Amino acid sequence: QVQLVESGGGLVQPVGSLRLSCAASGIIFTIRGMVWYRQAPGKQRELVADITSDGSTNYADYVKGRFTISRDNAKNTVYLQMNSLTPEDTAVYYCNQEVMAGPPPYRYLEAWGQGTLVTVSS
């Protein structure tokens, strides 16, 4: 069984910054893709950014140039650095990881974090 624990959310003023973290724990052999999603009140969940095992990244247009996704494979952790935040970025942010988990035989499974609330307001 794999657990994802997110942290770093909170209240921030417009144009401020936050850094989200999402750490996986359990019997983990490797982690393939790592993804951040968000869900604003009354809206559907949407992809924010993703990063592959070799470090290739992809961003939604509305966060390009403001957000940066990164990962630390030794810590099984994915990060989301969010700069120049606007009220439109207010949402619950979720991480998702494709984890090869044990005990053996190892198999890939999709794990989700519990979500962390980011509120951008003056």
PyMOL commands that set and color helices and strands:
alter all, ss='L'
color gray80, all
select helices_A, chain A and resi 61-63+73-75+87-89
alter helices_A, ss='H'
color red, helices_A
select strands_A, chain A and resi 2-7+10-12+18-26+28-39+46-51+57-59+67-72+77-82+91-101+107-112+116-120
alter strands_A, ss='S'
color yellow, strands_A
deselect
rebuild
show_as cartoon
